[in-house]
Amino acid sequence: MVSTLSIVFMVLNMLLGILVPVGLLLFFRKKYQVTVKSFFIGCAVMLVFALILEQIVHFVVLGSKAGTMIQNNMWLYALYGSLMAGIFEETGRFLAMRFLLKIEHGDPHNALMYGAGHGGFEAMVLLTIGMINNLIYSILINLGQTQVLLAPLDEAARGTLQAAFDTLIATPAWYFLLSPMERIGAIAAQISLSVIVWFAASGKKCRIPLFLLAIILHAVLDAVAVIASNIGIPVLVIELLIWGMAVIYIFLAKHVWKKYFR
């Protein structure tokens, strides 16, 4: 059986995946009177550049002979995946801020709203949509109806799905609280990166070093998470690492803001 508390925390994840982005939207709107346009453009960039275009590249690259080599080497995989995430997301961020938010260039608080949309949409996908399968599986397990899903599958697929069931049963309830904790840290990092890219894109002259810095910072954050999880570092320690890096990124963003905002 999957514990009732685990199911409660799954539902909490699903709610937080919506409430956190919406809460940030309302907060930045009220505090800084910035347009909601920045928020929804941030959502759209995450969808198009990270969840569509980047995935197409992954499909092509990882499906090739080189992709097999990359997937068989943790360090190469971490380097490849983190660089792709940094390049696609920061390029999308830069283009959106440079051209779609040109009217808003006078107020860098729009970068905060954009980051809330960019990181918030990712949180919604991972927490809200991503938790739906776990919730459905948990309900079927507790009702004793797992054969509804297992019966039509071949042996390999059945083994994979049964392993997912077993993992849900064995996972302690508190473990599900780590997902929103990680997402909040990630959103803080996304907002910080948005500030850095904002000043790369909104000046009279493009500040390419800031754009490249954002790509590197994004890639480092992702690479640390991937490598740490693959070498067996406890999940709680990984979450603390992400939070620690997010704090560093916040201070970097504040430094960039003070340096370039006139």
NUKELUM-82243 format. One record per atom (N, C-alpha, C): residue in one letter; x, y negated, z negated. Coordinates in pm, whole numbers, padded with zeros to 5 digits, always signed. Atoms other than C-alpha are relative to their C-alpha. Layout:
// NUKELUM-82243
AXYZ
...
//
This chain:
// NUKELUM-82243
M+00084+00120+00000
M+00000+00000+00000
M+00088-00126+00000
V-00063+00132+00007
V+00102-00361+00061
V-00067-00074-00116
S+00057+00062+00120
S+00057-00553-00263
S-00090-00118+00036
T+00091+00113-00020
T-00222-00808-00293
T+00077-00131-00003
L-00079+00122+00009
L+00034-01070-00392
L+00076-00027+00130
S-00068+00016-00130
S+00227-01005-00068
S-00096-00059+00103
I+00099+00050-00095
I-00091-01065+00131
I-00033-00146-00030
V+00026+00139+00039
V-00161-01383-00066
V+00112-00091+00051
F-00113+00081-00046
F+00188-01511+00017
F+00005-00009+00153
M+00010+00007-00146
M+00140-01422+00385
M-00099-00108+00042
V+00101+00102-00030
V-00175-01633+00391
V+00054-00139-00033
L-00062+00128+00036
L+00015-01910+00211
L+00096-00046+00108
N-00090+00034-00111
N+00281-01897+00484
N-00077-00056+00118
M+00080+00043-00114
M+00015-01931+00750
M-00055-00141-00022
L+00053+00133+00031
L-00137-02232+00575
L+00110-00106+00001
L-00110+00096+00004
L+00198-02401+00513
L+00053-00032+00140
G-00043+00023-00137
G+00287-02358+00880
G-00081-00108+00069
I+00085+00107-00053
I+00002-02599+00953
I+00006-00124-00089
L+00010+00113+00093
L-00010-02814+00639
L+00126-00084-00007
V-00125+00077+00008
V+00359-02911+00632
V+00015-00096+00119
P-00010+00095-00112
P+00369-03055+00989
P-00107-00108-00003
V+00109+00098+00005
V+00030-03223+00950
V+00026-00100-00113
G-00032+00089+00111
G+00137-03362+00612
G+00108-00101+00037
L-00106+00091-00044
L+00454-03509+00764
L-00054-00101+00101
L+00062+00089-00098
L+00252-03654+01053
L-00074-00113-00072
L+00079+00099+00072
L+00015-03831+00812
L+00090-00091-00084
F-00090+00078+00085
F+00299-03942+00582
F+00075-00105+00081
F-00077+00095-00080
F+00514-04101+00854
F-00090-00103+00067
R+00095+00094-00062
R+00209-04255+01019
R-00039-00110-00099
K+00042+00097+00101
K+00099-04422+00696
K+00116-00086-00048
K-00114+00073+00058
K+00445-04520+00568
K+00066-00096+00099
Y-00075+00081-00097
Y+00600-04653+00889
Y-00084-00053+00115
Q+00091+00044-00107
Q+00296-04716+01116
Q+00054+00033+00140
V-00052-00041-00130
V+00468-04527+01398
V-00107+00080+00075
T+00099-00067-00084
T+00275-04377+01686
T+00005+00152-00015
V+00005-00147+00005
V+00159-04014+01676
V+00051+00059+00131
K-00054-00045-00129
K+00281-03994+02036
K+00134+00071-00020
S-00132-00059+00023
S+00631-03919+01906
S-00012+00141-00056
F+00022-00132+00061
F+00502-03626+01700
F-00035+00103+00106
F+00047-00098-00098
F+00323-03457+01989
F+00100+00022+00112
I-00108-00022-00097
I+00611-03514+02230
I+00104+00095-00060
G-00090-00094+00068
G+00831-03340+01972
G-00051+00142+00008
C+00062-00134-00013
C+00588-03047+01971
C+00019+00055+00140
A-00007-00043-00140
A+00587-03034+02351
A+00141+00039+00040
V-00139-00032-00034
V+00967-03039+02379
V+00040+00134-00059
M-00031-00130+00061
M+00999-02750+02134
M-00063+00113+00082
L+00069-00103-00079
L+00743-02553+02336
L+00069+00024+00133
V-00051-00014-00137
V+00887-02623+02681
V+00147+00041+00002
F-00144-00023-00010
F+01262-02626+02614
F+00047+00122-00080
A-00047-00112+00084
A+01297-02370+02333
A-00077+00128+00025
L+00082-00121-00008
L+01006-02131+02381
L-00029+00045+00143
I+00022-00040-00140
I+00983-02131+02760
I+00133+00003+00077
L-00121+00006-00083
L+01298-02251+02940
L+00116+00081-00059
E-00110-00075+00062
E+01547-02112+02690
E-00025+00150+00006
Q+00031-00143-00004
Q+01367-01778+02682
Q+00018+00058+00139
I-00024-00045-00138
I+01383-01755+03061
I+00149+00027+00021
V-00145-00018-00011
V+01761-01801+03044
V+00044+00124-00076
H-00034-00121+00077
H+01784-01537+02771
H-00038+00127+00077
F+00047-00117-00076
F+01583-01296+02986
F+00098+00035+00112
V-00092-00022-00111
V+01823-01343+03277
V+00138+00043-00051
V-00137-00025+00048
V+02151-01351+03083
V+00010+00131-00077
L-00009-00119+00085
L+02080-01081+02825
L-00041+00127+00074
G+00037-00116-00080
G+01936-00855+03093
G+00110+00041+00097
S-00112-00029-00091
S+02266-00861+03284
S+00106+00084-00069
K-00110-00076+00059
K+02586-00664+03229
K+00071-00083-00107
A-00061+00088+00100
A+02733-00964+03049
A-00085-00004-00126
G+00092+00003+00114
G+02424-00966+02828
G+00018+00121-00090
T-00024-00120+00079
T+02492-00610+02718
T+00124-00017-00088
M-00123+00025+00076
M+02842-00709+02611
M-00026-00100-00112
I+00031+00102+00100
I+02708-01016+02429
I-00078+00061-00117
Q+00085-00057+00105
Q+02446-00816+02238
Q+00072+00105-00085
N-00077-00101+00074
N+02700-00554+02134
N+00111-00060-00086
N-00103+00067+00078
N+02928-00813+01975
N-00067-00110-00082
M+00070+00096+00086
M+02789-01003+01675
M+00050-00142+00020
W-00056+00134-00011
W+03028-01295+01716
W-00037-00066+00133
L+00041+00053-00130
L+02957-01337+02086
L-00149-00035+00002
Y+00145+00022+00003
Y+02584-01306+02024
Y-00034-00126-00079
A+00024+00119+00081
A+02592-01569+01751
A+00043-00126+00075
L-00051+00114-00077
L+02800-01802+01970
L-00094-00033+00115
Y+00088+00020-00115
Y+02580-01752+02275
Y-00136-00056-00045
G+00135+00040+00042
G+02246-01780+02093
G-00003-00139-00061
S+00000+00130+00065
S+02342-02081+01884
S+00028-00112+00100
L-00027+00103-00101
L+02488-02272+02181
L-00120-00023+00091
M+00118+00016-00083
M+02181-02203+02393
M-00108-00079-00072
A+00100+00074+00078
A+01953-02325+02115
A+00039-00147-00009
G-00045+00138+00011
G+02163-02637+02067
G-00013-00076+00131
I+00003+00067-00131
I+02191-02717+02437
I-00144-00028+00044
F+00137+00018-00049
F+01824-02662+02523
F-00079-00098-00087
E+00082+00086+00086
E+01667-02826+02219
E+00050-00144-00002
E-00051+00137+00006
E+01900-03125+02204
E-00010-00071+00134
T+00020+00061-00132
T+01881-03182+02579
T-00146-00042+00015
G+00142+00037-00004
G+01501-03174+02559
G-00028-00120-00087
R+00018+00113+00093
R+01514-03408+02261
R+00053-00130+00062
F-00063+00119-00059
F+01749-03648+02440
F-00084-00055+00115
L+00079+00044-00116
L+01545-03659+02762
L-00132-00062-00042
A+00129+00053+00047
A+01219-03712+02575
A+00018-00138-00061
M-00021+00129+00065
M+01362-03994+02368
M+00048-00106+00097
R-00055+00095-00097
R+01543-04154+02659
R-00107-00053+00094
F+00095+00039-00105
F+01249-04157+02900
F-00146-00005-00046
L+00141-00004+00039
L+00917-04061+02738
L-00031-00091-00117
L+00022+00087+00116
L+00965-04271+02425
L+00074-00133+00016
K-00076+00122-00027
K+01129-04569+02589
K-00064-00123-00065
I+00070+00113+00059
I+00863-04810+02466
I+00024-00008-00151
E-00016-00007+00146
E+00927-04695+02107
E+00144-00023-00047
H-00142+00009+00036
H+01305-04758+02115
H+00030-00103-00108
G-00025+00104+00099
G+01274-05065+01893
G-00014+00045-00143
D+00024-00047+00137
D+01167-04863+01589
D+00049+00144-00016
P-00055-00136+00014
P+01388-04565+01497
P-00079+00090-00094
H+00085-00085+00082
H+01125-04446+01250
H-00077+00100+00086
N+00062-00096-00092
N+00975-04281+01558
N+00081+00129+00009
A-00083-00121+00000
A+01269-04040+01538
A-00043+00095-00111
L+00049-00082+00110
L+01135-03919+01204
L-00129+00071+00040
M+00126-00059-00045
M+00791-03864+01355
M+00025+00106+00106
Y-00035-00099-00103
Y+00944-03688+01655
Y+00054+00127-00065
G-00059-00116+00067
G+01149-03460+01429
G-00104+00083-00073
A+00109-00072+00068
A+00837-03373+01230
A-00078+00085+00100
G+00071-00077-00102
G+00671-03263+01553
G+00085+00114+00054
H-00092-00100-00055
H+00974-03077+01689
H+00019+00116-00098
G-00020-00103+00101
G+01051-02892+01367
G-00130+00059-00051
G+00130-00047+00048
G+00686-02869+01264
G-00064+00101+00092
F+00056-00096-00095
F+00581-02693+01581
F+00071+00134-00012
E-00076-00123+00021
E+00858-02440+01528
E-00048+00072-00126
A+00050-00059+00125
A+00734-02387+01172
A-00136+00065+00021
M+00133-00055-00026
M+00381-02332+01296
M+00010+00133+00075
V-00017-00124-00076
V+00498-02070+01546
V+00052+00112-00089
L-00063-00104+00081
L+00714-01885+01293
L-00081+00038-00122
L+00073-00028+00123
L+00499-01917+00982
L-00145+00039+00026
T+00143-00025-00022
T+00142-01932+01109
T-00023+00112+00099
I+00022-00101-00104
I+00147-01737+01433
I+00081+00126-00031
G-00087-00114+00027
G+00440-01516+01330
G-00048+00089-00112
M+00045-00078+00115
M+00267-01404+01011
M-00129+00077+00029
I+00128-00066-00032
I-00054-01291+01185
I+00016+00151+00011
N-00023-00144-00013
N+00090-00951+01281
N+00019+00066-00135
N-00023-00057+00133
N+00214-00890+00928
N-00130+00012-00079
L+00127-00002+00074
L-00127-00976+00786
L-00092+00109+00053
I+00085-00105-00061
I-00311-00750+01032
I+00052+00138-00039
Y-00059-00130+00036
Y-00069-00463+00969
Y-00027+00033-00147
S+00019-00023+00143
S-00101-00507+00593
S-00144+00042-00031
I+00141-00035+00021
I-00479-00495+00605
I-00029+00142+00048
L+00021-00135-00053
L-00475-00183+00823
L+00064+00105-00091
I-00067-00093+00092
I-00225-00016+00587
I-00086+00024-00123
N+00078-00012+00124
N-00438-00089+00283
N-00136+00065+00022
L+00127-00066-00032
L-00752+00035+00460
L+00021+00143+00049
G-00030-00134-00049
G-00573+00352+00573
G-00034+00019+00147
Q+00040-00004-00141
Q-00636+00267+00938
Q+00117-00021+00097
T-00116+00025-00086
T-00283+00254+01079
T-00003+00084+00128
Q+00007-00085-00120
Q-00364+00536+01323
Q-00070-00069+00116
V+00066+00077-00106
V-00578+00289+01515
V+00104-00059+00094
L-00108+00057-00080
L-00254+00128+01632
L+00101+00104+00045
L-00104-00099-00030
L-00026+00433+01625
L-00042+00101+00107
A+00047-00109-00086
A-00240+00683+01818
A+00028-00019+00149
P-00019+00014-00145
P-00216+00529+02169
P+00146-00009+00044
L-00139+00027-00034
L+00162+00485+02154
L+00080+00126+00026
D-00091-00113-00018
D+00442+00709+02278
D+00086+00015-00125
E-00073-00034+00122
E+00681+00862+02028
E+00095-00111-00045
A-00096+00104+00034
A+00944+00587+02044
A-00069-00123-00058
A+00073+00118+00047
A+00696+00303+02007
A-00067+00028-00134
R+00065-00037+00126
R+00516+00491+01731
R+00100-00007-00115
G-00103+00005+00103
G+00842+00524+01537
G+00035-00143-00038
T-00031+00142+00025
T+00915+00153+01575
T-00108-00066-00084
L+00110+00061+00073
L+00570+00051+01454
L-00011+00056-00141
Q+00006-00059+00133
Q+00578+00297+01166
Q+00110-00059-00089
A-00108+00062+00077
A+00910+00147+01059
A-00042-00139-00048
A+00051+00132+00040
A+00741-00195+01057
A-00097+00013-00117
F+00092-00025+00111
F+00466-00054+00834
F+00077+00029-00129
D-00078-00038+00118
D+00721+00099+00599
D+00072-00121-00060
T-00069+00120+00048
T+00911-00230+00577
T-00096-00090-00077
L+00098+00083+00070
L+00596-00420+00483
L-00034+00056-00138
I+00032-00064+00128
I+00517-00169+00210
I+00114-00018-00100
A-00116+00005+00090
A+00870-00183+00069
A+00042-00141-00036
T-00044+00138+00024
T+00912-00561+00085
T-00066-00057-00125
P+00059+00061+00120
P+00866-00730-00255
P-00075-00129+00035
A+00087+00115-00032
A+00602-01004-00264
A+00079-00131+00007
W-00072+00127+00006
W+00847-01283-00356
W+00079-00029+00127
Y-00080+00013-00123
Y+01039-01219-00034
Y-00071-00090+00102
F+00076+00079-00098
F+00759-01383+00166
F+00004-00149-00030
L-00014+00141+00034
L+00819-01709-00019
L+00126-00062+00061
L-00124+00052-00058
L+01161-01738+00144
L-00022-00063+00137
S+00025+00053-00134
S+01014-01807+00487
S-00036-00149-00002
P+00027+00144+00004
P+00853-02142+00400
P+00116-00081-00056
M-00118+00069+00055
M+01161-02233+00195
M+00101-00027+00112
E-00095+00016-00111
E+01381-02175+00502
E-00052-00101+00102
R+00058+00090-00099
R+01141-02364+00730
R+00008-00145-00044
I-00007+00137+00048
I+01134-02672+00510
I+00142-00054+00017
G-00139+00040-00024
G+01515-02682+00520
G+00027-00023+00148
A-00020+00014-00144
A+01505-02633+00897
A-00066-00127+00053
I+00067+00123-00043
I+01253-02917+00941
I+00081-00121-00039
A-00086+00111+00043
A+01477-03147+00738
A+00118-00015+00095
A-00111+00005-00096
A+01764-03055+00971
A-00047-00052+00135
Q+00053+00046-00129
Q+01545-03110+01279
Q-00027-00151-00002
I+00023+00144+00010
I+01445-03456+01157
I+00133-00074+00003
S-00133+00063+00001
S+01811-03540+01092
S+00060-00002+00140
L-00051-00007-00136
L+01913-03423+01439
L-00076-00097+00091
S+00080+00093-00080
S+01628-03629+01584
S+00049-00144-00018
V-00054+00134+00025
V+01770-03942+01419
V+00131-00020+00076
I-00129+00011-00069
I+02116-03873+01559
I-00020-00015+00151
V+00024+00006-00144
V+01984-03811+01911
V-00074-00129+00036
W+00072+00124-00027
W+01754-04114+01884
W+00099-00113+00033
F-00097+00107-00023
F+02055-04344+01860
F+00093+00031+00116
A-00072-00033-00123
A+02224-04154+02143
A-00082-00042+00122
A+00088+00020-00116
A+01922-04207+02368
A-00059-00140+00010
S+00077+00124-00001
S+01774-04542+02268
S+00082-00126+00019
G-00083+00118-00020
G+02071-04775+02306
G+00002-00045+00145
K-00013+00049-00138
K+02136-04989+02611
K+00096+00089+00079
K-00091-00096-00060
K+02422-04752+02679
K-00017+00134-00071
C+00012-00133+00061
C+02391-04377+02623
C+00124+00027-00085
R-00112-00035+00088
R+02605-04268+02330
R+00018+00151+00005
I-00017-00142-00024
I+02710-03929+02461
I+00065+00074-00118
P-00058-00072+00114
P+02931-03843+02159
P-00104+00039-00105
L+00104-00033+00096
L+02622-03856+01935
L-00084+00118+00051
F+00075-00110-00061
F+02435-03626+02174
F+00077+00130-00014
L-00083-00121+00013
L+02724-03379+02176
L+00011+00043-00146
L-00004-00032+00143
L+02745-03401+01796
L-00126+00075-00041
A+00127-00066+00033
A+02377-03303+01773
A+00000+00144+00049
I-00008-00137-00053
I+02437-02998+01996
I+00087+00087-00090
I-00092-00076+00085
I+02731-02889+01781
I-00062+00029-00136
L+00063-00019+00132
L+02545-02940+01452
L-00112+00103+00006
H+00109-00097-00019
H+02244-02748+01583
H+00057+00141+00016
A-00061-00132-00025
A+02464-02463+01706
A+00062+00057-00126
V-00064-00047+00123
V+02656-02442+01380
V-00104+00052-00099
L+00106-00043+00092
L+02336-02420+01175
L-00054+00137+00039
D+00053-00129-00047
D+02200-02136+01390
D+00104+00111-00013
A-00105-00101+00005
A+02534-01955+01406
A+00023+00049-00143
V-00020-00037+00140
V+02577-01961+01029
V-00111+00095-00045
A+00113-00085+00040
A+02229-01812+00981
A+00012+00140+00060
V-00011-00129-00068
V+02288-01536+01237
V+00115+00083-00057
I-00119-00073+00049
I+02637-01441+01118
I-00021+00044-00144
A+00021-00032+00141
A+02543-01454+00750
A-00094+00118-00017
S+00096-00111+00012
S+02247-01221+00801
S+00059+00131+00050
N-00059-00122-00057
N+02454-00977+01007
N+00114+00058-00082
I-00110-00054+00081
I+02739-00946+00758
I-00047+00036-00141
G+00056-00050+00125
G+02505-00863+00474
G-00010-00097-00115
I+00018+00099+00106
I+02487-01189+00280
I-00146+00000-00043
P+00138-00002+00047
P+02174-01186+00060
P-00084-00114+00059
V+00088+00096-00066
V+01876-01366+00211
V-00010-00130-00080
L+00011+00121+00082
L+01844-01606-00083
L+00122-00089+00016
V-00123+00077-00019
V+02207-01712-00038
V-00003-00069+00138
I+00010+00058-00134
I+02143-01769+00334
I-00092-00122-00002
E+00092+00114+00009
E+01846-01993+00252
E+00068-00119-00067
L-00072+00108+00068
L+02064-02193+00013
L+00105-00064+00091
L-00095+00053-00098
L+02327-02226+00286
L-00070-00096+00097
I+00076+00082-00094
I+02064-02362+00526
I-00040-00132-00066
W+00036+00121+00072
W+01943-02608+00263
W+00122-00090-00020
G-00121+00079+00018
G+02299-02716+00191
G+00042-00071+00128
M-00035+00061-00128
M+02367-02778+00560
M-00101-00109+00036
A+00102+00101-00028
A+02037-02965+00592
A+00029-00129-00077
V-00035+00118+00079
V+02146-03199+00312
V+00116-00075+00064
I-00114+00062-00069
I+02475-03264+00492
I-00048-00074+00124
Y+00052+00062-00122
Y+02285-03338+00814
Y-00079-00126-00032
I+00075+00120+00042
I+02059-03582+00628
I+00096-00116-00025
F-00098+00106+00028
F+02363-03777+00506
F+00066-00049+00130
L-00055+00041-00129
L+02511-03776+00859
L-00097-00089+00075
A+00103+00078-00069
A+02181-03904+01000
A-00012-00140-00062
K+00007+00130+00067
K+02169-04181+00739
K+00119-00087+00038
H-00119+00074-00041
H+02525-04280+00830
H-00016-00055+00141
V+00021+00044-00138
V+02437-04296+01201
V-00102-00113+00004
W+00106+00103+00005
W+02122-04498+01122
W+00060-00134-00043
K-00059+00125+00052
K+02318-04755+00919
K+00099-00061+00098
K-00103+00050-00092
K+02589-04780+01182
K-00061-00063+00125
Y+00049+00043-00131
Y+02371-04826+01491
Y-00129-00080-00005
F+00126+00075+00003
F+02044-04981+01371
F+00028-00148-00026
R-00020+00145+00012
R+02048-05354+01426
R-00134-00071-00009
//
